[in-house]
Amino acid sequence: MNTVRQICHFGPCIVLGPFLRETRTRIYYRCQDKEAWVNKSSRLLVHIAPCPLCRDYEQYPEGHWD
């Protein structure tokens, strides 16, 4: 299962919740049994695939995400 993450410039990325779906302008995820979303143009800098700043980045071979 993919996870939506927010880039944190002072440490590892922050996990926002499980990925639900993506539209042209938004990324939807589950947050405490409710649906939440973030604009792709937001300053939050969210991503779905683990990046080098993510705690679990080493668990995934390059190019192979859930």
Stockholm file with secondary structure:
# STOCKHOLM 1.0

chainA/1-66         MNTVRQICHFGPCIVLGPFLRETRTRIYYRCQDKEAWVNKSSRLLVHIAPCPLCRDYEQYPEGHWD
#=GR chainA/1-66 SS CCEEEECCTTSSCEEEEEEEEECSSEEEEEETTEEEEEETTSTTCEESSCCTTSTTGGGSCTTCCC
#=GC SS_cons        CCEEEECCTTSSCEEEEEEEEECSSEEEEEETTEEEEEETTSTTCEESSCCTTSTTGGGSCTTCCC
//
